[in-house]
Amino acid sequence: MAFEHPFLLSGIQAISALHLSTVQPHRKQLLQTSAVALASSALPSFRTSMNHPTPKSIHAIFAFAGSLVYYIMASPDFLQAGRKVDRCRIPSRGDDQPHWFQTMRGLMALLLNNWDEIIKGPLSPLVVEATLYEMDQKNPPGKTNDEKLVELEALFPLSSTFNPSSDVAASHLLSNDEHKDELCMDALAGLRRVSALLHSSSKTLHIKTSIHMWAGSVSQEFVELIYEQDPRALVLLAHYCVLLKKNDNIWYLRGLGPGLLENIRLALGAEWQPWIQWALDQPIGSSRFW
């Protein structure tokens, strides 16, 4: 497939060079420079293919989009457009550099919009996990660490109890607050489900699924709360970092969870620190994959 679509071949080579730079430190600078050149050369034809997808090309498009997520996750700060960009920064609306969280959301949207074709193609074994996740949407999450996530429900009281005010302006304000609570509760429910995937039987696949599914499934309105650095949305993002920390053993995730969590800690006021202390206390995974 890569030989039929040169942008995919360049993308595979770019992520391979980046990976190799982590296991061959003496060639690190050379390999990282090669990774940048390969990724840059692939993007124009990838964008052209994205604008005119076909049933034949969609599989290569999806494969490249997936490799791009890993590339951005793994890229050292200086690799992004030749300037220092913190890969662990909190996603923002005005970000002028690619952020892995947003790229991951794009990947999941691409999958859902082209599901019928992708599920019939060579990448179907890699995406069937999403089907399992969707089937599990109505099932209760696993119990491991779930009690800590349940405690976060106290942050969103209006999601279950709402008494409208007789004052129109106040009622409108409360209605907005209630909507934010519902957005956060939906995001929390999704986080509980994907956290449970870490403790299922297909360990390696579930690791990758868990880190993709929450970012890809939360509503755009919730993402807007993250962009606004709404404290409660950041608390949930901090608990998502626990998934990243536990999987710090995967080469492209190394340092990402602790780094993002530290940026969240710095962004939150003192009154919010107790809500993320458990996430801060969680250990970093040490048994390395790849």
CORRA-V700030 format. One record per pair of residues at least 4 apart in sequence whose ideal C-beta (glycine too) atoms are under 7 Angstrom apart, sorted by the first residue. I is the first residue (numbers start at 1). J is the second residue. If there is no record, write none. Layout:
I J
I J
This chain:
1 5
1 8
1 59
1 60
1 122
2 8
2 9
2 12
3 9
5 57
5 60
6 10
6 45
7 11
7 42
7 45
7 46
7 49
7 64
8 12
8 60
8 63
8 64
9 13
10 14
10 38
10 41
10 42
11 15
11 39
11 42
11 64
11 67
11 68
12 16
12 67
13 17
13 38
14 18
14 35
14 38
14 39
14 42
14 71
15 19
15 67
15 70
15 71
16 20
17 21
17 31
17 34
17 35
17 38
18 32
18 35
18 71
18 74
18 75
19 251
20 24
20 31
21 27
21 28
21 31
21 32
22 251
24 31
27 31
28 32
29 33
30 34
31 35
32 36
32 76
32 79
33 37
34 38
35 39
36 40
36 79
37 41
38 42
39 43
39 71
42 46
42 64
43 47
44 48
45 49
46 50
46 64
47 51
48 52
49 53
49 57
49 61
50 61
53 57
53 58
53 61
54 58
55 117
57 61
58 62
58 114
58 117
58 118
59 63
59 118
59 121
59 122
59 123
60 64
61 65
62 66
62 110
62 111
62 114
62 118
62 123
63 67
63 123
64 68
65 106
65 107
65 110
66 107
67 71
68 72
68 103
69 73
69 100
69 103
69 104
69 107
70 74
70 252
71 75
72 98
72 100
72 103
73 100
73 252
73 253
73 256
74 251
74 252
75 79
75 80
75 87
77 84
77 85
77 86
77 87
78 84
80 85
80 97
80 98
81 97
85 97
87 256
88 256
88 259
88 260
88 263
89 263
90 229
90 263
90 264
90 267
91 95
91 99
91 101
91 102
91 226
91 227
92 227
93 227
95 99
98 103
99 103
100 104
101 105
101 215
102 106
103 107
104 108
104 212
104 215
104 216
105 109
105 215
105 216
106 110
107 111
107 216
108 112
108 212
108 216
109 113
110 114
111 115
111 118
111 127
111 130
114 118
115 119
117 121
118 123
118 124
118 127
119 124
119 127
120 124
123 127
124 128
128 132
129 133
129 205
129 209
130 134
131 135
132 136
133 209
133 213
136 193
141 146
141 192
141 193
141 195
141 196
142 146
142 196
142 199
144 199
145 149
145 195
146 150
146 192
147 151
148 278
149 188
149 191
149 192
149 195
149 239
152 188
152 235
152 236
152 239
153 188
155 232
155 235
155 275
156 181
156 184
156 185
157 161
158 162
158 177
158 178
158 181
159 181
159 182
159 185
162 174
162 178
164 171
164 174
165 170
165 171
165 174
167 171
168 172
169 173
170 174
171 175
172 176
173 177
174 178
175 179
176 180
177 181
178 182
179 183
180 184
180 225
181 185
182 186
183 187
183 219
183 221
183 222
183 225
184 188
184 222
184 232
184 233
184 236
185 189
186 190
186 219
187 191
187 218
187 222
187 236
188 192
188 236
189 193
190 194
190 214
190 217
190 218
191 195
191 214
191 236
191 239
191 240
192 196
194 210
194 213
194 214
195 210
195 243
197 206
197 209
197 210
198 206
198 207
198 210
198 246
200 206
202 206
203 207
204 289
205 209
206 210
207 211
207 247
207 250
208 212
209 213
210 243
211 243
211 244
211 247
212 216
213 217
214 218
214 240
218 222
218 223
220 224
222 226
222 233
223 227
224 228
225 230
225 233
226 233
226 234
226 237
229 234
229 267
230 234
231 235
231 268
231 272
232 236
233 237
234 238
234 264
234 267
234 268
235 239
235 272
235 275
235 276
236 240
237 241
237 264
238 261
238 264
238 276
238 279
239 279
241 245
241 257
241 260
241 261
241 279
242 246
242 279
242 282
243 247
244 253
244 256
244 257
244 260
245 257
245 258
245 282
245 284
245 285
246 285
247 253
247 285
248 253
248 254
248 257
248 284
248 285
249 285
249 286
249 287
249 288
249 289
250 289
250 290
251 290
253 257
255 259
256 260
257 261
258 262
258 284
259 263
260 264
261 265
261 279
261 280
262 266
263 267
264 268
264 276
265 276
265 280
268 272
268 273
268 276
272 276
273 277
276 280
277 281
278 282
